[in-house]
Amino acid sequence: MALLFGTQKINLQQQDREPDAHVMKPTPGSADFCLTTNAPIGGVIAHLRELDIPMIDRPVARTDAVGAIESNYSRDPDLNLVQIVNYLE
């Protein structure tokens, strides 16, 4: 189940299902979400480092339903997965 807000997306985790591998705390109310930005991912990563927010992995290039993306993954204070995406032209 997902909630869409323009180009932003929140994936809701179902309590009675086996959690996805990226779900750290599969509890009721947990979610992972994706935010899009026009800022280059390198700048996003630099900003996250300034705030001492650890990244899960290095930036990843892939294709989603809209097009080519570069994304970065980290966790929010509740350990929900946060994906920040920049669409490549």
C-alpha positions as CSV (number, residue, x, y, z in Angstrom):
1,M,0.0,0.0,0.0
2,A,1.4,3.4,-0.9
3,L,0.3,7.0,-0.4
4,L,1.2,9.4,-3.2
5,F,1.5,13.2,-2.8
6,G,2.5,14.6,-6.2
7,T,5.8,12.9,-6.9
8,Q,6.4,12.0,-3.2
9,K,5.5,8.5,-2.0
10,I,5.1,6.8,1.3
11,N,5.0,3.0,1.4
12,L,3.0,1.6,4.3
13,Q,4.1,-1.7,5.8
14,Q,1.3,-4.2,6.5
15,Q,1.4,-5.8,10.0
16,D,0.3,-9.3,8.8
17,R,2.8,-9.6,5.9
18,E,6.5,-10.6,5.8
19,P,8.4,-7.4,5.9
20,D,10.6,-6.3,2.9
21,A,14.3,-6.7,3.5
22,H,14.8,-2.9,3.9
23,V,12.3,-2.6,6.8
24,M,14.2,-2.3,10.0
25,K,11.3,-2.3,12.5
26,P,8.2,-3.9,10.9
27,T,5.7,-2.5,13.4
28,P,2.3,-1.0,13.0
29,G,2.7,2.6,11.9
30,S,6.1,2.1,10.3
31,A,6.6,3.3,6.7
32,D,9.4,4.0,4.2
33,F,9.2,7.0,2.0
34,C,10.7,8.6,-1.1
35,L,11.3,12.3,-1.6
36,T,12.3,13.8,-4.9
37,T,14.7,16.8,-5.3
38,N,16.1,18.8,-8.1
39,A,19.4,19.2,-6.2
40,P,22.2,17.0,-7.3
41,I,22.6,13.9,-5.1
42,G,26.2,14.9,-4.3
43,G,24.9,18.1,-2.6
44,V,22.2,16.2,-0.7
45,I,24.8,13.7,0.6
46,A,27.1,16.6,1.6
47,H,24.2,18.2,3.5
48,L,23.3,14.9,5.3
49,R,27.0,14.5,6.3
50,E,27.0,18.0,7.8
51,L,24.0,16.9,9.9
52,D,25.7,13.6,10.9
53,I,23.0,11.6,9.2
54,P,24.4,8.3,8.2
55,M,23.8,6.8,4.7
56,I,22.8,3.2,4.2
57,D,24.7,2.9,1.0
58,R,26.4,5.0,-1.7
59,P,24.2,6.7,-4.3
60,V,22.5,4.2,-6.6
61,A,21.5,4.8,-10.3
62,R,18.4,3.0,-11.4
63,T,15.2,3.4,-13.4
64,D,11.8,3.7,-11.8
65,A,8.3,4.1,-13.4
66,V,9.0,7.7,-14.4
67,G,12.6,7.4,-15.6
68,A,16.3,7.3,-14.7
69,I,17.0,8.2,-11.1
70,E,19.9,8.6,-8.7
71,S,19.0,7.9,-5.1
72,N,20.4,7.9,-1.7
73,Y,19.1,6.0,1.3
74,S,19.2,6.8,5.0
75,R,16.9,6.4,8.0
76,D,14.7,8.8,10.0
77,P,14.8,8.9,13.8
78,D,12.2,6.1,14.0
79,L,14.4,4.0,11.7
80,N,12.0,4.2,8.7
81,L,13.8,4.1,5.4
82,V,14.1,7.5,3.6
83,Q,15.0,7.5,-0.1
84,I,16.0,10.8,-1.7
85,V,15.8,10.8,-5.5
86,N,17.0,13.1,-8.3
87,Y,15.6,12.3,-11.7
88,L,18.4,12.3,-14.3
89,E,17.8,13.9,-17.6
